[in-house]
Amino acid sequence: MSEVNFAHIIAAAERLRGNAHRTPVLTSSLLNERTGAEVFLKCENFQRMGAFKFRGAYNAISQLSDVQKQRGVLAFSSGNHAQ
């Protein structure tokens, strides 16, 4: 796998547009205080299907060729990701 650059991030965002629910970025004064830094929490657990892995999985699957898609995709998870 190649190194991720800004162009890859923009391309992934375009693929996800309209498919991923926008989730909030929250802060916590307690975490900030305990770490001595400003901590941001990207709440992907608020995705509609409840799986925080959705963005990466959707991005990867959307880049498969038709032949690869015909073979299928197998996901292992003890939670919502594999549903």
N, CA, C and O atoms as a GROMACS GRO file, in nm:
protein
  332
    1MET      N    1   0.085  -0.118   0.000
    1MET     CA    2   0.000   0.000   0.000
    1MET      C    3   0.089   0.124   0.000
    1MET      O    4   0.190   0.129   0.069
    2SER      N    5   0.050   0.223  -0.078
    2SER     CA    6   0.129   0.345  -0.086
    2SER      C    7   0.099   0.436   0.032
    2SER      O    8   0.000   0.421   0.103
    3GLU      N    9   0.188   0.531   0.052
    3GLU     CA   10   0.172   0.628   0.160
    3GLU      C   11   0.050   0.717   0.131
    3GLU      O   12   0.028   0.757   0.017
    4VAL      N   13  -0.027   0.746   0.234
    4VAL     CA   14  -0.146   0.830   0.218
    4VAL      C   15  -0.103   0.976   0.209
    4VAL      O   16  -0.023   1.023   0.290
    5ASN      N   17  -0.157   1.047   0.111
    5ASN     CA   18  -0.130   1.190   0.100
    5ASN      C   19  -0.263   1.265   0.095
    5ASN      O   20  -0.370   1.205   0.099
    6PHE      N   21  -0.255   1.397   0.087
    6PHE     CA   22  -0.376   1.479   0.093
    6PHE      C   23  -0.470   1.449  -0.023
    6PHE      O   24  -0.592   1.451  -0.005
    7ALA      N   25  -0.416   1.421  -0.141
    7ALA     CA   26  -0.500   1.388  -0.257
    7ALA      C   27  -0.582   1.262  -0.232
    7ALA      O   28  -0.697   1.253  -0.275
    8HIS      N   29  -0.522   1.163  -0.163
    8HIS     CA   30  -0.595   1.041  -0.129
    8HIS      C   31  -0.713   1.072  -0.036
    8HIS      O   32  -0.821   1.016  -0.050
    9ILE      N   33  -0.690   1.162   0.058
    9ILE     CA   34  -0.794   1.198   0.155
    9ILE      C   35  -0.910   1.269   0.084
    9ILE      O   36  -1.027   1.241   0.112
   10ILE      N   37  -0.877   1.360  -0.007
   10ILE     CA   38  -0.981   1.430  -0.083
   10ILE      C   39  -1.060   1.331  -0.169
   10ILE      O   40  -1.183   1.340  -0.175
   11ALA      N   41  -0.991   1.238  -0.234
   11ALA     CA   42  -1.059   1.137  -0.318
   11ALA      C   43  -1.151   1.049  -0.233
   11ALA      O   44  -1.263   1.018  -0.275
   12ALA      N   45  -1.105   1.009  -0.115
   12ALA     CA   46  -1.189   0.927  -0.026
   12ALA      C   47  -1.311   1.006   0.019
   12ALA      O   48  -1.421   0.951   0.025
   13ALA      N   49  -1.293   1.133   0.050
   13ALA     CA   50  -1.406   1.217   0.092
   13ALA      C   51  -1.510   1.226  -0.019
   13ALA      O   52  -1.630   1.223   0.007
   14GLU      N   53  -1.465   1.236  -0.143
   14GLU     CA   54  -1.558   1.240  -0.257
   14GLU      C   55  -1.635   1.109  -0.271
   14GLU      O   56  -1.755   1.110  -0.296
   15ARG      N   57  -1.565   0.997  -0.253
   15ARG     CA   58  -1.633   0.866  -0.262
   15ARG      C   59  -1.738   0.851  -0.152
   15ARG      O   60  -1.842   0.788  -0.173
   16LEU      N   61  -1.710   0.907  -0.036
   16LEU     CA   62  -1.800   0.894   0.079
   16LEU      C   63  -1.916   0.993   0.077
   16LEU      O   64  -2.017   0.973   0.145
   17ARG      N   65  -1.901   1.100  -0.001
   17ARG     CA   66  -2.004   1.204  -0.003
   17ARG      C   67  -2.141   1.143  -0.034
   17ARG      O   68  -2.157   1.072  -0.134
   18GLY      N   69  -2.237   1.171   0.052
   18GLY     CA   70  -2.372   1.118   0.034
   18GLY      C   71  -2.392   0.978   0.088
   18GLY      O   72  -2.505   0.928   0.089
   19ASN      N   73  -2.285   0.913   0.132
   19ASN     CA   74  -2.296   0.777   0.184
   19ASN      C   75  -2.266   0.768   0.333
   19ASN      O   76  -2.320   0.683   0.403
   20ALA      N   77  -2.181   0.855   0.381
   20ALA     CA   78  -2.148   0.856   0.524
   20ALA      C   79  -2.224   0.970   0.592
   20ALA      O   80  -2.234   1.080   0.538
   21HIS      N   81  -2.275   0.941   0.708
   21HIS     CA   82  -2.344   1.041   0.788
   21HIS      C   83  -2.239   1.133   0.850
   21HIS      O   84  -2.137   1.086   0.900
   22ARG      N   85  -2.264   1.264   0.848
   22ARG     CA   86  -2.170   1.357   0.914
   22ARG      C   87  -2.183   1.339   1.065
   22ARG      O   88  -2.292   1.349   1.121
   23THR      N   89  -2.072   1.313   1.128
   23THR     CA   90  -2.073   1.291   1.273
   23THR      C   91  -2.001   1.406   1.341
   23THR      O   92  -1.914   1.470   1.282
   24PRO      N   93  -2.038   1.435   1.466
   24PRO     CA   94  -1.980   1.550   1.534
   24PRO      C   95  -1.836   1.526   1.581
   24PRO      O   96  -1.792   1.412   1.598
   25VAL      N   97  -1.767   1.636   1.601
   25VAL     CA   98  -1.638   1.636   1.668
   25VAL      C   99  -1.662   1.703   1.803
   25VAL      O  100  -1.704   1.819   1.808
   26LEU      N  101  -1.636   1.631   1.909
   26LEU     CA  102  -1.661   1.683   2.043
   26LEU      C  103  -1.529   1.703   2.117
   26LEU      O  104  -1.426   1.647   2.079
   27THR      N  105  -1.534   1.782   2.222
   27THR     CA  106  -1.419   1.799   2.310
   27THR      C  107  -1.461   1.762   2.451
   27THR      O  108  -1.579   1.753   2.482
   28SER      N  109  -1.363   1.742   2.535
   28SER     CA  110  -1.389   1.707   2.674
   28SER      C  111  -1.294   1.786   2.763
   28SER      O  112  -1.173   1.769   2.754
   29SER      N  113  -1.349   1.871   2.847
   29SER     CA  114  -1.264   1.949   2.936
   29SER      C  115  -1.188   1.857   3.032
   29SER      O  116  -1.075   1.886   3.070
   30LEU      N  117  -1.250   1.745   3.071
   30LEU     CA  118  -1.182   1.650   3.160
   30LEU      C  119  -1.062   1.587   3.090
   30LEU      O  120  -0.953   1.580   3.148
   31LEU      N  121  -1.080   1.542   2.966
   31LEU     CA  122  -0.966   1.484   2.892
   31LEU      C  123  -0.859   1.589   2.867
   31LEU      O  124  -0.739   1.560   2.878
   32ASN      N  125  -0.900   1.710   2.832
   32ASN     CA  126  -0.803   1.817   2.811
   32ASN      C  127  -0.720   1.840   2.937
   32ASN      O  128  -0.598   1.854   2.931
   33GLU      N  129  -0.788   1.845   3.050
   33GLU     CA  130  -0.721   1.870   3.178
   33GLU      C  131  -0.625   1.756   3.212
   33GLU      O  132  -0.512   1.780   3.254
   34ARG      N  133  -0.670   1.634   3.195
   34ARG     CA  134  -0.588   1.518   3.233
   34ARG      C  135  -0.470   1.495   3.140
   34ARG      O  136  -0.367   1.442   3.183
   35THR      N  137  -0.483   1.533   3.014
   35THR     CA  138  -0.374   1.511   2.919
   35THR      C  139  -0.284   1.632   2.902
   35THR      O  140  -0.173   1.621   2.851
   36GLY      N  141  -0.332   1.748   2.944
   36GLY     CA  142  -0.256   1.870   2.923
   36GLY      C  143  -0.254   1.912   2.777
   36GLY      O  144  -0.166   1.986   2.734
   37ALA      N  145  -0.352   1.864   2.701
   37ALA     CA  146  -0.362   1.896   2.558
   37ALA      C  147  -0.509   1.911   2.523
   37ALA      O  148  -0.597   1.870   2.598
   38GLU      N  149  -0.534   1.971   2.407
   38GLU     CA  150  -0.671   1.982   2.360
   38GLU      C  151  -0.704   1.854   2.284
   38GLU      O  152  -0.642   1.824   2.182
   39VAL      N  153  -0.803   1.778   2.333
   39VAL     CA  154  -0.839   1.648   2.276
   39VAL      C  155  -0.970   1.663   2.198
   39VAL      O  156  -1.068   1.719   2.248
   40PHE      N  157  -0.971   1.612   2.076
   40PHE     CA  158  -1.090   1.614   1.992
   40PHE      C  159  -1.137   1.470   1.971
   40PHE      O  160  -1.056   1.382   1.943
   41LEU      N  161  -1.267   1.447   1.984
   41LEU     CA  162  -1.326   1.314   1.967
   41LEU      C  163  -1.414   1.315   1.844
   41LEU      O  164  -1.518   1.383   1.842
   42LYS      N  165  -1.376   1.241   1.740
   42LYS     CA  166  -1.458   1.229   1.618
   42LYS      C  167  -1.552   1.113   1.642
   42LYS      O  168  -1.509   0.997   1.646
   43CYS      N  169  -1.679   1.141   1.656
   43CYS     CA  170  -1.778   1.044   1.704
   43CYS      C  171  -1.834   0.957   1.591
   43CYS      O  172  -1.951   0.969   1.555
   44GLU      N  173  -1.751   0.871   1.536
   44GLU     CA  174  -1.794   0.781   1.429
   44GLU      C  175  -1.890   0.675   1.480
   44GLU      O  176  -1.957   0.609   1.400
   45ASN      N  177  -1.899   0.658   1.611
   45ASN     CA  178  -1.998   0.566   1.667
   45ASN      C  179  -2.141   0.616   1.641
   45ASN      O  180  -2.237   0.543   1.664
   46PHE      N  181  -2.154   0.739   1.594
   46PHE     CA  182  -2.286   0.794   1.559
   46PHE      C  183  -2.322   0.771   1.413
   46PHE      O  184  -2.424   0.822   1.366
   47GLN      N  185  -2.241   0.695   1.339
   47GLN     CA  186  -2.281   0.658   1.203
   47GLN      C  187  -2.414   0.585   1.212
   47GLN      O  188  -2.440   0.517   1.311
   48ARG      N  189  -2.498   0.597   1.112
   48ARG     CA  190  -2.634   0.541   1.118
   48ARG      C  191  -2.636   0.392   1.149
   48ARG      O  192  -2.726   0.344   1.218
   49MET      N  193  -2.537   0.318   1.099
   49MET     CA  194  -2.536   0.173   1.125
   49MET      C  195  -2.463   0.140   1.255
   49MET      O  196  -2.457   0.023   1.294
   50GLY      N  197  -2.409   0.240   1.322
   50GLY     CA  198  -2.346   0.220   1.450
   50GLY      C  199  -2.205   0.164   1.443
   50GLY      O  200  -2.148   0.128   1.546
   51ALA      N  201  -2.148   0.155   1.323
   51ALA     CA  202  -2.013   0.098   1.307
   51ALA      C  203  -1.914   0.208   1.276
   51ALA      O  204  -1.930   0.281   1.178
   52PHE      N  205  -1.812   0.222   1.358
   52PHE     CA  206  -1.713   0.328   1.335
   52PHE      C  207  -1.620   0.296   1.219
   52PHE      O  208  -1.547   0.384   1.174
   53LYS      N  209  -1.619   0.172   1.171
   53LYS     CA  210  -1.529   0.132   1.061
   53LYS      C  211  -1.589   0.161   0.924
   53LYS      O  212  -1.525   0.130   0.822
   54PHE      N  213  -1.707   0.217   0.918
   54PHE     CA  214  -1.777   0.234   0.792
   54PHE      C  215  -1.698   0.310   0.687
   54PHE      O  216  -1.691   0.267   0.572
   55ARG      N  217  -1.638   0.422   0.724
   55ARG     CA  218  -1.569   0.505   0.625
   55ARG      C  219  -1.458   0.428   0.554
   55ARG      O  220  -1.450   0.430   0.431
   56GLY      N  221  -1.374   0.362   0.629
   56GLY     CA  222  -1.264   0.286   0.568
   56GLY      C  223  -1.313   0.170   0.484
   56GLY      O  224  -1.261   0.145   0.375
   57ALA      N  225  -1.413   0.099   0.534
   57ALA     CA  226  -1.466  -0.016   0.460
   57ALA      C  227  -1.533   0.030   0.331
   57ALA      O  228  -1.511  -0.030   0.225
   58TYR      N  229  -1.614   0.134   0.338
   58TYR     CA  230  -1.682   0.182   0.218
   58TYR      C  231  -1.581   0.233   0.116
   58TYR      O  232  -1.593   0.205  -0.003
   59ASN      N  233  -1.482   0.307   0.162
   59ASN     CA  234  -1.380   0.359   0.073
   59ASN      C  235  -1.306   0.246   0.002
   59ASN      O  236  -1.283   0.253  -0.119
   60ALA      N  237  -1.270   0.142   0.075
   60ALA     CA  238  -1.198   0.028   0.016
   60ALA      C  239  -1.285  -0.046  -0.084
   60ALA      O  240  -1.240  -0.078  -0.195
   61ILE      N  241  -1.409  -0.075  -0.048
   61ILE     CA  242  -1.498  -0.151  -0.135
   61ILE      C  243  -1.531  -0.072  -0.261
   61ILE      O  244  -1.543  -0.129  -0.370
   62SER      N  245  -1.547   0.059  -0.247
   62SER     CA  246  -1.583   0.141  -0.363
   62SER      C  247  -1.472   0.146  -0.468
   62SER      O  248  -1.497   0.185  -0.582
   63GLN      N  249  -1.351   0.108  -0.431
   63GLN     CA  250  -1.239   0.109  -0.525
   63GLN      C  251  -1.213  -0.027  -0.590
   63GLN      O  252  -1.122  -0.040  -0.672
   64LEU      N  253  -1.292  -0.128  -0.554
   64LEU     CA  254  -1.275  -0.260  -0.613
   64LEU      C  255  -1.323  -0.260  -0.758
   64LEU      O  256  -1.415  -0.187  -0.794
   65SER      N  257  -1.260  -0.342  -0.839
   65SER     CA  258  -1.306  -0.359  -0.978
   65SER      C  259  -1.435  -0.441  -0.978
   65SER      O  260  -1.470  -0.501  -0.876
   66ASP      N  261  -1.504  -0.443  -1.091
   66ASP     CA  262  -1.627  -0.523  -1.101
   66ASP      C  263  -1.598  -0.671  -1.077
   66ASP      O  264  -1.677  -0.740  -1.012
   67VAL      N  265  -1.486  -0.720  -1.127
   67VAL     CA  266  -1.448  -0.860  -1.107
   67VAL      C  267  -1.426  -0.887  -0.958
   67VAL      O  268  -1.473  -0.989  -0.906
   68GLN      N  269  -1.357  -0.798  -0.890
   68GLN     CA  270  -1.334  -0.814  -0.746
   68GLN      C  271  -1.466  -0.810  -0.670
   68GLN      O  272  -1.486  -0.889  -0.577
   69LYS      N  273  -1.555  -0.721  -0.707
   69LYS     CA  274  -1.686  -0.712  -0.639
   69LYS      C  275  -1.768  -0.838  -0.660
   69LYS      O  276  -1.839  -0.882  -0.570
   70GLN      N  277  -1.758  -0.899  -0.779
   70GLN     CA  278  -1.832  -1.022  -0.807
   70GLN      C  279  -1.784  -1.137  -0.718
   70GLN      O  280  -1.863  -1.226  -0.684
   71ARG      N  281  -1.658  -1.135  -0.679
   71ARG     CA  282  -1.606  -1.238  -0.588
   71ARG      C  283  -1.662  -1.221  -0.447
   71ARG      O  284  -1.664  -1.317  -0.370
   72GLY      N  285  -1.707  -1.101  -0.415
   72GLY     CA  286  -1.764  -1.075  -0.284
   72GLY      C  287  -1.664  -1.017  -0.186
   72GLY      O  288  -1.544  -1.007  -0.214
   73VAL      N  289  -1.716  -0.978  -0.074
   73VAL     CA  290  -1.636  -0.919   0.033
   73VAL      C  291  -1.670  -0.991   0.162
   73VAL      O  292  -1.787  -1.018   0.190
   74LEU      N  293  -1.569  -1.023   0.239
   74LEU     CA  294  -1.588  -1.090   0.366
   74LEU      C  295  -1.536  -1.000   0.476
   74LEU      O  296  -1.421  -0.955   0.471
   75ALA      N  297  -1.619  -0.972   0.576
   75ALA     CA  298  -1.579  -0.887   0.688
   75ALA      C  299  -1.602  -0.963   0.818
   75ALA      O  300  -1.706  -1.027   0.836
   76PHE      N  301  -1.506  -0.956   0.905
   76PHE     CA  302  -1.517  -1.019   1.036
   76PHE      C  303  -1.532  -0.911   1.142
   76PHE      O  304  -1.458  -0.812   1.142
   77SER      N  305  -1.628  -0.927   1.230
   77SER     CA  306  -1.650  -0.831   1.336
   77SER      C  307  -1.741  -0.893   1.440
   77SER      O  308  -1.828  -0.975   1.408
   78SER      N  309  -1.722  -0.855   1.563
   78SER     CA  310  -1.814  -0.899   1.668
   78SER      C  311  -1.927  -0.798   1.685
   78SER      O  312  -2.015  -0.816   1.769
   79GLY      N  313  -1.923  -0.692   1.604
   79GLY     CA  314  -2.025  -0.587   1.616
   79GLY      C  315  -2.095  -0.560   1.485
   79GLY      O  316  -2.115  -0.651   1.404
   80ASN      N  317  -2.132  -0.435   1.464
   80ASN     CA  318  -2.213  -0.396   1.349
   80ASN      C  319  -2.138  -0.397   1.216
   80ASN      O  320  -2.202  -0.402   1.111
   81HIS      N  321  -2.007  -0.392   1.218
   81HIS     CA  322  -1.928  -0.378   1.094
   81HIS      C  323  -1.953  -0.490   0.995
   81HIS      O  324  -1.955  -0.464   0.874
   82ALA      N  325  -1.973  -0.611   1.039
   82ALA     CA  326  -1.986  -0.726   0.948
   82ALA      C  327  -2.130  -0.749   0.902
   82ALA      O  328  -2.155  -0.842   0.825
   83GLN      N  329  -2.222  -0.668   0.945
   83GLN     CA  330  -2.363  -0.690   0.908
   83GLN      C  331  -2.393  -0.641   0.768
   83GLN      O  332  -2.506  -0.652   0.722
   0.00000   0.00000   0.00000
